Structure formats: structure tokens, C-alpha cells
Amino acid sequence: MEDHAILSERLEDQLKAVEWARAEQKKILKEKGERLSKELMDKMTPFILKEQKQIEH
């Protein structure tokens, strides 16, 4: 069973906390996706260029 912390008794504050958490999650996933895309491009670009040279010759 999970424990839940109530940050505030006020519904508005709880909704703001949920919205903040969702925005943070989106931001983290976007940053992670950008980092993974960059890493993939860094690894694949030399391979792609090598393959293009072989096709051209």
C-alpha cells in the first residue's frame, strides 16, 4: 500500500500540486527524449556518412 501526503486541505492547492507534477513530468520526459535523440545522432551520423560514401562509389 502506498502512502500519500496531503500537502494542503484546500482543493485548489491540491490541483495546483497535481498540475505542477504533470508539468515537471512532461519537462523531464522532453529533456530525456532530447538527450536520447542527441546521443543517437552522435552515434549514427558517422555510420550513415560512411554508408553514403560506399553507395556513391
N, C-alpha and C positions, 0 to 999 in steps of 0.2 A: 504494500500500500504506500502511495506517495504522500509526503507531507506537503501541504500548501501553506504559504504565508499570506496573510491578508495584510496588504500594505496600508489600506485605508478602508474605513467602513463606508465611505462615500462612493456611490456607484460611478460618478464622473471620474474620480481618481483611479478607480479600478479600470475603467475603459481607457483612460489615458495610458496607464501602465501596459495594457494589452497592445494598444496601438504602437507604443514605443518599442515593445518587444518584437512586434512584427516588422517594424521598420528596421530595427537592428538586424534581425534575421535576414531580411532582404539585402541589406548592405553587405553583410558578411558573405552571403552566397554570391553576390555580384563580384566582390573582391576576389573570392576564391576562384570563380569562373574566369575572371580576367587573368589571374596568376597562372591557372592551368593552361589557358589559351596561349599565353606568352611562352610558357615552358615548352608546350607542344610545338609552337612555331620555331623556337630556338633549336629544337632537336630535329625537326623535319625539314627545315629550309635547306641545309647543306645536302641532304639526301635528294630532295626534289631537284635542286640545281644540278646535281651530279647526273640524275636520270635524264634531265632535259639535254644535257651535253651529249650523252650517249645517243639519244634519239636523233639529234641534229647531225651527228657524224655518220 
